[in-house]
Amino acid sequence: MTAARSLLLAGLTGALAACGGSPEPAPPAMPKPPVAAPAPAPTDPATALKPPAAPAIPDVTGPDIPKYEIKGRRDPFETLDVKDGVVASSLGAAKLTGIVRSSSATLALVETPEGLGYILRPGDTLGDGRLLEIGSDSVVFQMTPKPGAPSNRVVLKLATN
């Protein structure tokens, strides 16, 4: 009977192989858990609280940085100070060179002693004065009063040739 058994066993194995069957596959292998990085070595608590060192700042006083030389010119970074009386006298010395009238606006053409021309309308300022009104042949400026001084007016008349 052993021969019959072996024959039966061989037949079953052959039948299984013909059907595409195979012995049961082994279960998939379980992936290994990742290995954790080693813990950092303990540090001194005083150094652990310090921030990282800042990068070094380059020296800016080197020879290739240009320096501003005044050479008799006004320093462009210095504030301009107006001395008392200079603006008032320059406004008093200004000339009214023309008056322009249109249906929508009236403009005054004023030239300062320095030769600068301005086109002004009522409410505009020139120096310490504010243009109050434009007449037919004159303009009236009100000067900003100094503390304790009464306000004064400057009238410029149109120059006639």
MIKE-258460 format. One line per 4 residues: number of its first residue (from 1); for each residue x negated, y negated, z of C-alpha. Coordinates in pm, 1 decimal, m for minus. Layout:
% MIKE-258460
NUM	X,Y,Z; ...
END
This chain:
% MIKE-258460
1	0.0,0.0,0.0; m277.1,m225.7,32.5; m318.5,m219.4,m339.4; 44.7,m314.0,m383.3
5	8.5,m591.9,m136.5; m296.6,m733.1,m310.9; m118.1,m709.3,m640.7; 181.3,m893.3,m501.1
9	m37.6,m1155.4,m345.9; m228.3,m1205.2,m671.2; 101.6,m1232.4,m859.7; 237.0,m1494.7,m625.6
13	m82.3,m1696.6,m646.6; m73.4,m1678.5,m1025.9; 293.6,m1784.0,m1030.9; 222.5,m2077.8,m806.3
17	m68.1,m2183.9,m1022.8; 145.9,m2159.5,m1336.9; 417.5,m2377.9,m1188.7; 171.6,m2649.6,m1105.0
21	201.9,m2581.4,m743.7; m99.7,m2586.2,m535.1; m159.3,m2538.4,m176.5; m35.7,m2825.9,33.2
25	m271.0,m3125.3,5.8; m450.3,m3243.9,310.9; m305.3,m3557.3,476.6; m487.4,m3881.7,385.0
29	m767.5,m3978.0,614.3; m687.0,m4255.6,858.8; m891.7,m4573.1,792.5; m1143.1,m4655.0,1055.3
33	m1076.6,m4971.4,1255.7; m1314.8,m5259.0,1173.4; m1609.6,m5291.4,1397.0; m1591.4,m5613.8,1600.0
37	m1885.1,m5853.9,1590.2; m2092.2,m5848.3,1901.6; m1993.9,m6111.6,2157.6; m2222.7,m6416.1,2166.2
41	m2472.8,m6427.3,2439.9; m2361.2,m6635.2,2737.2; m2495.6,m6989.8,2721.2; m2575.3,m7249.1,2978.8
45	m2248.5,m7436.4,3062.4; m2429.3,m7772.2,3058.0; m2545.8,m7724.2,2698.0; m2219.7,m7565.4,2584.5
49	m2031.1,m7894.2,2642.2; m2276.9,m8114.4,2451.0; m2169.3,m8215.7,2098.2; m2401.2,m8126.0,1814.3
53	m2676.4,m8376.2,1745.9; m2588.2,m8650.9,1495.0; m2794.9,m8672.4,1178.0; m3076.3,m8921.8,1189.3
57	m2996.9,m9270.6,1054.7; m3251.6,m9386.8,800.9; m3454.6,m9696.7,876.9; m3300.6,m9991.3,686.1
61	m3572.8,m10243.1,753.2; m3790.2,m10111.0,474.9; m3963.0,m10329.7,217.7; m3712.6,m10255.6,m62.2
65	m3422.3,m10444.2,104.7; m3401.5,m10797.3,m36.4; m3383.5,m11087.1,204.4; m3182.6,m11404.8,136.6
69	m3402.9,m11709.8,97.2; m3227.3,m12042.3,139.9; m3470.9,m12257.8,m64.2; m3273.4,m12576.8,0.9
73	m2932.8,m12420.0,m77.0; m2635.6,m12386.9,152.5; m2607.3,m12049.5,330.3; m2298.1,m11883.0,176.0
77	m2222.3,m11700.3,502.2; m2210.2,m12015.6,714.0; m1870.5,m12171.7,784.9; m1800.5,m12513.9,644.2
81	m1732.7,m12777.7,908.1; m1553.5,m13099.1,820.0; m1669.2,m13395.3,1022.6; m1413.0,m13638.5,1166.6
85	m1322.5,m13917.9,929.4; m1482.7,m13766.5,620.5; m1158.1,m13617.8,487.3; m955.3,m13928.1,563.0
89	m1207.4,m14154.1,393.1; m1231.8,m13920.1,94.8; m853.0,m13915.4,64.0; m850.3,m14295.2,92.0
93	m1120.9,m14311.1,m175.8; m934.1,m14070.6,m406.8; m776.2,m14210.4,m723.5; m428.9,m14147.4,m855.8
97	m498.7,m14091.2,m1225.1; m151.7,m13995.4,m1346.5; 205.3,m13896.9,m1273.3; 380.0,m13632.3,m1482.4
101	759.3,m13612.7,m1480.9; 978.5,m13342.7,m1628.5; 1337.2,m13235.5,m1577.8; 1227.8,m12972.3,m1322.9
105	928.8,m13125.7,m1140.4; 721.3,m13433.7,m1073.7; 344.9,m13387.9,m1042.3; 63.8,m13618.0,m929.7
109	m283.2,m13608.7,m1083.6; m538.8,m13702.0,m814.1; m918.0,m13727.2,m849.9; m1145.5,m13709.4,m543.6
113	m1467.0,m13914.7,m505.7; m1663.7,m13597.2,m587.7; m1498.5,m13591.5,m931.2; m1265.8,m13296.8,m862.7
117	m915.8,m13325.3,m1006.9; m602.7,m13184.8,m845.0; m248.0,m13141.2,m970.7; m17.9,m13184.2,m669.9
121	354.6,m13171.1,m601.4; 534.6,m13287.8,m285.2; 441.7,m13064.8,10.6; 91.2,m12979.7,m120.3
125	m210.6,m13066.6,94.3; m535.3,m13236.1,3.3; m789.2,m13246.9,284.3; m603.5,m13341.3,605.7
129	m318.4,m13506.3,418.1; 13.4,m13367.4,295.2; 176.0,m13522.3,m11.3; 511.1,m13661.4,101.1
133	648.4,m13831.3,m206.3; 566.6,m13926.6,m560.6; 694.2,m14266.1,m672.7; 695.3,m14428.5,m1014.9
137	340.5,m14565.2,m975.9; 220.3,m14437.2,m635.5; 197.6,m14136.4,m405.3; 223.1,m14121.2,m25.8
141	16.2,m13883.0,187.6; 77.0,m13826.8,558.6; m243.7,m13755.8,747.6; m248.5,m13485.4,1014.7
145	m253.9,m13672.3,1345.1; m541.4,m13621.1,1583.2; m444.5,m13550.4,1946.3; m339.5,m13879.7,2107.9
149	m347.0,m14077.7,1780.6; m41.4,m14186.2,1585.5; 10.2,m14031.6,1243.7; m85.2,m14256.9,958.4
153	m2.0,m14267.1,590.4; m225.1,m14315.5,290.6; m74.4,m14465.7,m23.6; m252.3,m14421.6,m356.0
157	m148.0,m14649.0,m643.4; m177.7,m14564.8,m1009.3; m483.5,m14734.5,m1158.7; m386.9,m14978.0,m1434.5
161	m636.3,m15058.3,m1707.6
END
